[in-house]
């Protein structure tokens, strides 16, 4: 049963009032449970559960709001436990105080533990005494019965990846329906490891005789494990059950989604299965809510580009575009702009494929073929919902482009993504989709093009004089061959897992439209002339200029910049436009 979150001596009516205010019990039920408490001297919350007035889950969720503590679901696949946390708390201590260690954040020295009573000072003191005063304890709420079941499920089983693989090779494997199957634990351990590694995707790729497992970290795939192919069917079933996919269907693509608690926080996994020659290929996209919404001033814009974007956002209507290939951070930038504009006075609505990160107050809708909601039809529906700001996940066709322009014309601020290689190229792309030049010029407020490059690890990067080849590829061959130029390069150390890079940083180009640029667009000026005038009037710089600056200041390496952008043109120099010289 669930232990109450207070004792008899700490004002039980407060808990009763909490349940009453939440609508979980009525006045009559509160009087009954208070009467029972005077007879049995039992915690009020426990009595509410025993009398059948509420469930353990209802009590847990209500009290999590009152105490400001995270509520976790330990039953089923709702939570994946960090093996590093289990090592810190012995099984005897966990059973005696009914606590379950969930995650251990080593840099912050924080241990998250699931407790039925987060104000149980005796349990907290016992944990602190065992773990040491240098460790910070962060209680999370869970049902007592679920904690006991989770203790039985996790203690006594090896949860580290290497230990599980050794168990698979050296011992008999229990039936799949038994608790603690090593392949089930292996999948859970891989999910934890990928989240802690800050991977964006997990790839399970069956080959002729083995299963390859790769993580995408900082945009690059790295192989982390290779397993015998015999293990893959059971692992695939585990992943498909978690994502709500049809385990009997192996010959058709399937898509699913699951939110579980990993490393002590909710993480969303977008799951895609695809039949291949050697079996189902499954890829999990990791959407970590903690890293989802980034403030606009922390995205990575310099002062000039941030000021240009703030000018775009100041318009009461019009279309703003963010362009770049898949995985270039467009969604992060769009969410940052929506977060900057979000307040009680505006109605923000989005149409996405799919919705990646939930935002408070923002009405988010996913494109759905089954519900016959496409981008074009979705925009029509959104316009009937009295929006002030509209986000369109992607402009893919002429109908969607036309609807986005129409929404911008009718007094709405519209944000959208477009797949082009540059900000200037977005204008030509929209014209190719059938938008009239004059109409585009009247409604386009600005375009942001971006890429993501890996950031050099500060612990192992090293400096070296630039070679003639590097200067040539950086577009600096006309600057004296780069004589005396020093560039930073990737090293290798344990802090970056020997990769030489830790994290990514964006490079941008920002095109802010004004009357002169609008006139050029309306009269069909070529992209080169638009870029020339933008450099002269707005200080417009391309992706290569921002990337070159990042390499020169040592934030990234020239090799990484070449990988993303290829050889760079010489630095842009403002010149008079053809029309002005005429």
Residue pairs with C-beta under 8 A, 6 or more apart in sequence:
1 46
1 49
1 50
1 56
1 144
1 145
2 45
2 46
2 49
2 56
2 59
2 60
2 116
2 143
2 144
2 145
3 43
3 45
3 46
3 98
3 116
3 117
3 120
3 144
4 12
4 15
4 43
4 44
4 45
4 46
4 117
5 15
5 45
5 63
5 67
5 116
5 117
5 118
5 119
6 12
6 14
6 15
6 43
6 44
6 45
6 117
6 119
7 43
8 37
8 41
8 43
12 34
12 37
12 43
12 44
13 34
15 44
15 45
15 63
16 25
16 30
16 33
16 34
16 44
18 62
18 63
18 66
19 25
19 30
19 45
19 48
19 54
19 59
19 62
20 26
20 27
20 30
22 62
22 65
24 48
24 53
24 54
24 58
24 59
24 62
25 33
25 48
25 53
25 54
29 48
29 51
29 53
32 51
33 44
33 47
33 48
33 51
33 53
34 44
36 42
36 47
36 51
37 43
37 44
37 47
40 47
42 50
45 59
45 63
48 54
48 59
49 55
49 56
49 59
56 143
56 144
56 145
56 146
57 73
57 143
59 143
60 71
60 141
60 142
60 143
61 71
63 69
63 141
64 70
64 71
64 141
67 118
67 119
67 141
69 118
69 139
69 140
69 141
70 140
70 141
70 264
71 140
71 141
71 142
72 78
72 79
72 102
72 114
72 140
72 141
72 142
72 261
73 79
73 142
73 146
73 261
74 100
74 114
74 142
74 143
74 146
74 147
74 149
74 150
75 146
75 149
77 241
77 242
77 258
77 260
78 260
78 261
79 102
79 114
79 150
79 260
79 261
79 262
80 188
80 191
80 192
80 260
80 261
80 262
80 263
81 100
81 101
81 102
81 103
81 150
81 154
81 159
81 188
81 192
82 101
82 102
82 103
82 104
82 192
82 196
82 263
82 264
83 159
83 160
83 189
83 192
84 103
84 104
84 106
85 101
85 102
85 103
85 104
85 111
85 112
85 113
86 101
86 154
86 155
86 159
88 101
88 104
88 111
88 131
88 135
89 99
89 101
89 111
89 113
89 127
89 130
89 131
90 130
91 151
91 155
91 156
93 99
93 126
93 127
93 130
94 100
94 101
94 151
94 155
95 148
95 151
96 126
97 120
97 122
97 123
97 126
97 127
98 115
98 116
98 123
98 144
98 147
98 148
98 151
99 113
99 114
99 115
99 123
99 127
99 147
100 113
100 114
100 142
100 147
100 150
100 151
100 154
101 111
101 112
101 113
101 114
102 112
102 113
102 114
102 140
102 261
102 263
102 264
103 111
103 112
103 262
103 263
103 264
103 265
104 110
104 111
104 112
105 111
105 112
105 263
105 264
108 136
109 134
109 135
109 136
110 135
110 136
110 137
110 138
111 127
111 131
111 135
111 136
111 137
111 138
112 138
112 139
112 140
112 264
113 127
113 137
113 138
113 139
113 140
114 139
114 140
114 141
114 142
114 147
114 150
115 123
115 139
115 140
115 141
115 142
115 147
116 141
116 142
116 143
116 144
116 147
117 123
118 139
118 140
118 141
124 137
124 139
127 137
128 135
128 137
131 137
138 264
140 264
142 150
152 179
153 179
153 180
156 180
157 180
157 182
157 185
158 164
158 166
158 167
158 182
158 185
159 185
159 188
159 189
160 189
161 186
161 189
161 190
161 193
161 225
164 182
164 185
164 186
164 189
165 186
165 225
165 227
167 182
168 182
168 183
168 186
168 231
173 181
173 182
173 183
174 180
174 181
175 181
176 183
176 184
176 234
176 237
181 234
183 231
183 234
183 235
183 238
184 238
186 231
186 235
187 235
187 238
187 239
187 242
190 202
190 213
190 225
191 202
191 260
191 262
191 269
191 284
192 262
192 263
193 224
194 202
194 215
194 284
194 286
195 262
195 263
195 267
195 286
195 288
196 263
197 215
197 217
197 497
198 217
198 218
198 291
198 503
199 215
199 216
199 217
199 286
200 216
200 217
200 219
200 285
200 286
200 327
201 215
201 216
201 283
201 284
201 285
201 286
202 213
202 214
202 215
202 216
202 283
202 284
202 286
203 212
203 213
203 214
203 215
203 216
203 221
203 281
203 282
203 283
204 211
204 212
204 213
204 232
204 235
204 236
204 239
204 281
204 282
204 283
204 284
205 211
205 212
205 213
205 214
205 281
206 212
206 229
206 232
206 276
206 278
206 279
206 280
206 281
207 229
207 278
208 229
208 278
209 228
209 229
210 226
210 227
210 228
210 229
211 226
211 227
211 228
211 229
211 231
211 232
211 235
212 223
212 225
212 226
213 223
213 224
213 225
213 226
213 227
214 221
214 222
214 223
214 224
215 221
215 222
215 224
216 222
217 499
218 454
218 455
218 499
218 501
218 502
218 503
218 504
219 327
219 452
219 454
219 504
220 454
220 499
222 499
229 278
229 279
232 279
233 279
236 273
236 279
236 280
236 282
237 247
239 271
239 273
239 282
239 284
240 246
240 247
240 254
240 256
240 271
240 273
240 282
241 247
242 258
242 260
242 269
242 271
243 256
243 257
243 258
243 269
243 271
244 256
244 257
244 258
245 254
245 256
245 271
245 273
246 254
250 275
250 279
250 280
251 275
252 275
253 272
253 273
253 274
253 275
254 272
254 273
255 270
255 271
255 272
255 273
256 270
256 271
257 268
257 269
257 270
257 271
257 354
258 268
258 269
258 271
259 266
259 267
259 268
259 269
260 266
260 267
260 269
261 267
265 288
265 289
265 290
266 289
267 286
267 287
267 288
267 289
268 286
268 287
268 288
268 289
268 356
269 284
269 285
269 286
269 287
270 284
270 285
270 287
270 354
271 282
271 283
271 284
271 285
272 282
272 283
272 284
272 285
273 280
273 281
273 282
274 280
274 281
274 282
274 283
275 281
287 356
287 357
289 357
289 358
292 332
292 335
292 356
292 357
293 335
293 336
293 339
293 357
293 359
294 332
294 335
294 336
295 336
295 339
295 340
296 306
296 309
296 336
296 337
296 339
296 340
297 306
299 332
299 333
299 336
299 506
300 505
300 506
300 508
301 309
301 508
301 510
304 539
305 508
305 510
308 446
308 510
308 512
308 538
309 337
309 446
309 448
309 510
311 446
311 512
312 320
312 445
312 446
312 512
313 320
313 337
313 340
313 341
315 413
315 445
316 411
316 413
317 408
317 409
317 410
317 411
317 412
317 413
317 443
318 408
318 413
318 414
318 443
318 444
318 445
319 404
319 405
319 408
319 414
319 415
319 416
319 443
319 444
319 445
320 337
320 413
320 414
320 415
320 416
320 445
320 446
320 447
320 448
321 395
321 415
321 416
321 417
321 418
321 423
321 426
321 444
321 446
321 447
321 448
322 330
322 333
322 334
322 415
322 416
322 417
322 418
322 447
322 448
322 449
322 450
323 330
323 417
323 418
323 419
323 420
323 421
323 422
323 423
323 425
323 426
323 447
323 448
323 449
323 450
324 330
324 417
324 419
324 449
324 450
324 451
325 419
325 451
326 419
327 452
328 450
328 451
328 452
328 506
329 450
329 452
329 504
329 506
330 417
330 450
331 356
331 357
331 417
333 448
333 450
333 506
334 391
334 415
334 417
335 357
335 359
337 415
338 348
338 350
338 359
338 362
338 389
338 391
338 415
339 359
341 348
341 389
341 413
342 348
342 359
342 360
342 361
342 362
344 361
346 388
346 389
347 363
347 385
347 386
347 387
347 388
347 389
348 359
348 361
348 362
348 363
348 387
348 388
348 389
348 390
348 391
349 362
349 363
349 364
349 365
349 382
349 385
349 387
349 389
349 390
349 391
350 362
350 363
350 364
350 365
350 390
350 391
350 392
350 393
351 365
351 367
351 373
351 375
351 378
351 379
351 382
351 390
351 391
351 392
351 393
352 364
352 365
352 366
352 367
352 391
352 393
353 366
353 367
353 375
353 393
353 394
354 366
354 367
355 364
355 365
355 366
358 364
363 385
363 387
365 373
365 378
365 382
366 373
367 373
367 374
367 375
367 378
367 393
373 381
374 400
375 392
375 393
375 394
375 395
375 396
375 397
375 400
375 403
376 397
376 399
376 400
376 402
376 403
379 390
379 392
379 400
379 403
379 404
379 407
380 403
382 390
382 407
383 390
383 407
383 410
383 412
387 412
388 412
388 413
389 412
389 413
389 414
389 415
390 407
390 412
390 413
390 414
390 415
391 414
391 415
391 416
392 400
392 404
392 414
392 415
392 416
392 417
393 416
393 417
394 400
394 416
394 417
394 418
394 419
395 401
395 404
395 416
395 417
395 418
395 430
395 433
397 433
398 433
398 434
401 430
401 433
401 434
401 435
402 433
402 434
402 435
404 414
404 416
405 435
405 439
405 440
405 443
407 414
408 414
408 443
409 439
409 442
409 443
418 426
418 429
418 430
419 429
420 426
420 428
420 429
420 449
421 449
422 449
422 509
422 542
422 543
423 447
423 448
423 449
423 509
423 510
423 511
424 447
424 511
424 527
424 530
424 531
424 534
425 449
425 527
426 447
426 449
427 440
427 444
427 447
427 521
427 527
427 530
428 527
430 440
430 444
431 437
431 440
437 521
437 522
437 523
437 524
438 522
440 521
440 522
441 513
441 518
441 519
441 521
441 522
442 518
442 522
444 513
444 518
444 521
445 512
445 513
446 510
446 511
446 512
446 513
447 510
447 511
448 508
448 509
448 510
448 511
449 508
449 509
449 511
449 543
450 506
450 507
450 508
450 509
450 543
451 506
451 507
451 543
451 547
451 564
451 565
452 504
452 505
452 506
452 507
452 564
453 504
453 505
453 506
453 507
453 547
453 550
453 556
453 560
453 561
453 564
454 501
454 503
454 504
454 556
454 560
455 501
455 502
455 503
455 504
455 505
455 555
455 556
456 488
456 489
456 490
456 500
456 501
456 502
456 554
456 555
456 556
456 557
456 560
457 490
457 491
457 493
457 495
457 496
457 499
457 500
457 501
457 502
458 502
459 493
459 495
459 496
460 490
460 491
460 492
460 493
460 495
460 496
460 500
461 488
461 489
461 490
461 491
461 500
461 554
461 557
462 488
462 489
462 491
463 486
463 487
463 488
463 489
463 554
464 486
464 487
464 489
465 484
465 485
465 486
465 487
466 474
466 476
466 482
466 485
466 486
466 487
466 558
467 482
468 477
468 481
468 482
470 482
470 487
470 558
471 477
471 479
471 481
471 482
471 485
472 567
473 558
473 562
473 567
473 568
474 482
474 548
474 551
474 558
474 561
474 568
475 544
475 548
475 567
475 568
475 569
475 570
475 571
476 482
476 485
476 548
476 570
476 571
477 570
478 570
485 552
487 551
487 552
487 554
487 557
487 558
488 551
488 554
488 555
488 556
488 557
489 500
489 557
489 558
489 559
490 499
490 500
490 501
490 557
490 559
490 560
491 500
492 498
492 499
492 500
495 502
496 502
500 557
501 560
505 550
505 555
505 556
507 543
507 546
507 547
507 550
507 564
508 543
508 546
509 540
509 541
509 542
509 543
509 545
509 546
510 540
511 517
511 534
511 538
511 540
512 538
512 540
513 521
514 537
514 538
516 533
516 537
517 530
517 533
517 534
517 537
517 538
520 529
520 530
520 533
521 530
525 579
529 577
529 578
529 579
531 540
531 542
532 574
532 575
532 576
532 577
532 578
533 577
534 540
535 541
535 572
535 573
535 574
535 575
536 574
536 575
536 576
536 577
540 572
541 572
542 569
542 572
543 565
544 565
544 568
544 569
545 571
545 572
547 556
547 561
547 564
547 565
547 568
548 561
548 568
548 571
550 556
550 561
551 557
551 558
551 561
561 568
